[in-house]
C-alpha cells in the first residue's frame, strides 16, 4: 500500500499573492510594535523631510522606526544584520511592507534622527503607563 502524503509542490506558482498580515500569528510582537509606533507622534521625523532638497525619495519614517525598534527588541542592533534580516525574517518583512532599505540607509536614518529616537522613549513610557504596564518610579 503506497504512503499518502500531504501535497508538497515547491515549484507551485500562486495566482494571487498572500496578504502580509496572514504571515504572522495574531498577537505577534511585530503587530504590537506596529500599533505602538502608529500611535506615537512622529512629526519630528516628518519635519526633517518637509524641507525638501536634492535627495532620493526617503523611506517612510514610521516604517524605519518600526524596523529599528523590532531589531532592538529582538537583539539585532547591527544595520548590516538588520538589512539582511529584512529579506529573511517574516516579521521584518511585514513591518517594512516589503521595503528593503540598505544597511547604510538604516545606519544613516539612525544617526540623522538620534534626538528624535531618544524623544520616542518618553512617548513609549507614557504609552506603557497608559496601558498599565509600568508605574511611576518603576
C-alpha positions in Angstrom: 0.0 0.0 0.0 1.6 3.4 -1.0 2.1 6.1 1.5 -0.2 9.1 1.3 1.5 12.4 2.0 0.0 15.9 2.1 0.7 17.7 -1.1 4.2 19.1 -1.4 5.0 21.1 -4.6 7.8 23.6 -4.0 7.6 24.8 -7.6 3.9 25.6 -7.4 3.1 29.1 -8.5 0.5 31.3 -6.8 -2.1 33.1 -8.8 -2.6 35.8 -6.1 -0.1 37.0 -3.6 -0.7 36.3 0.1 -1.6 39.2 2.4 1.3 40.2 4.6 -1.0 40.2 7.6 -1.5 36.4 7.1 2.1 35.6 7.6 2.3 36.1 11.3 0.0 34.8 14.1 -2.3 37.1 15.9 -0.6 38.8 18.9 2.9 38.7 17.4 5.4 41.2 18.7 5.6 42.8 15.3 1.9 43.8 15.4 2.4 45.3 18.9 5.3 47.3 17.7 3.5 48.4 14.6 0.4 49.5 16.5 2.5 51.3 19.1 4.6 53.2 16.6 1.4 54.2 14.7 0.1 55.8 17.9 3.3 57.8 18.5 3.9 61.4 17.4 6.4 61.1 14.5 6.0 64.7 13.4 9.7 65.5 14.3 10.7 62.8 11.8 8.4 64.2 9.1 9.6 67.8 9.7 13.1 67.0 8.6 11.9 65.8 5.2 9.4 68.6 4.7 12.3 71.0 3.9 12.8 69.3 0.6 16.1 69.4 -1.2 18.1 67.3 -3.6 18.0 63.7 -2.5 16.4 60.4 -3.3 12.9 59.7 -2.2 13.2 58.7 1.5 11.6 55.6 3.1 8.6 56.4 5.4 9.8 57.3 8.9 7.2 55.1 10.5 8.5 52.1 8.7 12.1 52.8 9.5 11.2 53.3 13.2 9.3 50.0 13.3 12.2 48.2 11.7 14.7 49.7 14.2 12.5 49.0 17.2 11.8 45.4 16.2 15.6 45.0 15.7 16.3 46.3 19.1 13.5 44.2 20.7 14.9 41.0 19.1 18.6 41.7 19.8 19.6 42.8 16.3 21.5 46.1 16.6 23.7 46.0 13.6 22.4 47.8 10.5 24.0 45.2 8.3 22.4 42.3 10.1 19.0 44.1 10.1 19.2 44.8 6.4 19.9 41.1 5.8 17.1 40.0 8.1 14.7 42.2 6.1 14.9 39.5 3.4 14.8 36.6 5.7 12.6 37.4 8.8 8.9 37.3 8.1 8.1 39.8 10.9 10.5 42.4 9.5 9.1 41.9 6.0 5.6 42.6 7.4 6.8 45.7 9.3 8.7 47.0 6.3 5.8 46.2 4.0 8.4 44.5 1.7 10.6 47.6 1.6 14.3 46.8 1.8 16.4 49.7 3.0 20.1 49.0 2.7 22.3 48.8 5.8 23.7 52.3 5.1 20.2 53.7 4.8 19.3 52.2 8.2 22.5 53.5 9.7 22.1 57.0 8.3 18.5 57.2 9.5 19.5 56.2 13.0 22.3 58.8 13.0 20.3 61.5 11.5 17.4 61.0 13.8 19.2 60.3 17.1 17.4 63.0 19.0 14.0 62.1 17.7 14.6 58.4 18.5 15.6 59.4 22.1 12.4 61.5 22.4 10.3 58.5 21.4 11.5 56.8 24.6 9.4 59.3 26.6 6.4 58.6 24.4 6.8 54.9 24.8 7.0 55.3 28.6 3.8 57.3 28.6 2.1 54.7 26.4 3.2 51.9 28.7 1.9 53.8 31.7 -1.5 54.3 30.0 -1.6 50.5 29.3 -0.8 49.8 32.9 2.5 48.2 32.1 4.6 50.4 34.3 4.2 52.7 37.3 6.0 55.9 38.1 9.3 55.0 39.6 9.4 51.5 38.1 
